[in-house]
Amino acid sequence: MIDHVFFVDDDFPTNFYHEIVGKKSGLVGKMTSFLSARKALSYFEEIHNGKDLEIPQVLFLDLNMPEINGWDFLDRFREFDLLHRPVIYILSTTISRVDEKRFADDPLVQDAFQKPLTEDLLLEILERTNVML
């Protein structure tokens, strides 16, 4: 089981659906959704500044968000010197060839998948994550 998952996506219905998939699958324990990259970054900044908050095992990141997109999130997240980091997967509606090249070269990004999240995808990620933990 993946103990804790973060969804960073500005679309509430998408986050709601992904949480339903996580619950129904029985593969995910706790799930936390952030409707903006800024709020998710604030959470990690608190950890960086010494606050004792839970770090998720997996973070699903949408690329196309207003204000701070997924790539900007990664650039800012990289600045936090965290002892433990979540395994980050891009979960986006559109993933261009440029995006594919960019995430392939980014050590923070494990892989990228098209929305929506499915139980099969969660199972695949669980298997990958257990190998890395």
N, C-alpha and C positions, 0 to 999 in steps of 0.2 A: 504494500500500500504506500502511496505517496502521502506523507503526513500532512503537508501544507502546500497549497498552490496559490499563487497570485495570478490574477488576470489583470492586465493593464490594457484597457480598451475603452475608448470614449463612448461606445455604444451600449447603453444599458440593456436592451433586449438581448444582445449578443452575450454579454456577461451572464445574464440571467439564464439563458439557454445553456451556456457552458457549465454553469453551476449545477443545473439539472442533470446534464450528462455525467458530471463528476459524481453526483449523489447516486444516481441510478446504477452506475457502473460498480460501485462499491470499491473502486480503486483509489479513491481520494478521501482523505480525512477532512481537514479544515480547508475552506476556500475563502479567499479574500479578493474582492474586486475593487479596482481603482478606476474611476471614470476619467482620470487625467494622469498623464505621465508626471505632472508636477506633484500631485499628491503622493504618488508612489515614490518619487525621488525624496520628498520630505520625510517619508517613513524611513528610508535608508539613511538619510542624513542624520536622523535622530540616533540610529544605531551607530553611525560613524562618530557621533559626538558623545557616545558612552551610554546611551539609554539601552536598557536590557529589554529588547523586543525580539520576538520570534522571527527568525529568518526562514523563509519558505524553502523547500527543497527545489521546487520548480516555479519558474515565472514564465507565463505566456505573454508575449508582447506584440501588440498591433503596431504596424508601421505607420499607418495613415491616421494621424490624430492632429487636431488643431493645437496651436500654441507650441507644444513640444511633441515632435513626432518620435517614432520609435528609434531612429538613428540618433537624434539629439539625446534621447533618454540614455542610450548606451554610452554616448560620449560623456555625459555627466555622471552616470553610474560608475564609470571607470575611475573617476576621481576619488571615490570613496575607498579608503583602505580598510576593507572588511576582511576579517579573519576567515569567515565562511561566506560564500556567495551562492545564490540559487543557480541551478542549471537553467539557462535562458533558451527558450524556443520562440522563434517568430511565429505568430499565428495571425495571418492577414488575409484579406480578401484577394488582394492582388500582390503578386510577387514578380517583379520584372527580372530580366536577365542581369541588369545592373545590380539589383538587390541581391540576387543569388550570388554573384561574384563578391559583393561586399560582405555578406554574412559568412561566406566560405572563408574569407580572409580575417574574420573577426574572432579572436579566441573566446570572447564572451558568449558568442552564439553557438549553441550546439547544433541546431538545424532549423529549418523553416518549413511550415506547412500551410496549406490553404485552409481557411475557415470553411465549415465549422468544425469544432472539436468533436470527435466521435469516440465511442468506447474502444474501438480498435486502435485508434491513435493513442489513447491513454494507455492502453496495454503495452503498445510498442515503447512509449516513453517510460513507463514503469520499468520495463525490462532494461532499457538503456540506462536509466537513472540508478537502478540497483547496482549495475556494473560499476558506475562512477562513484557511488557513495562509499 
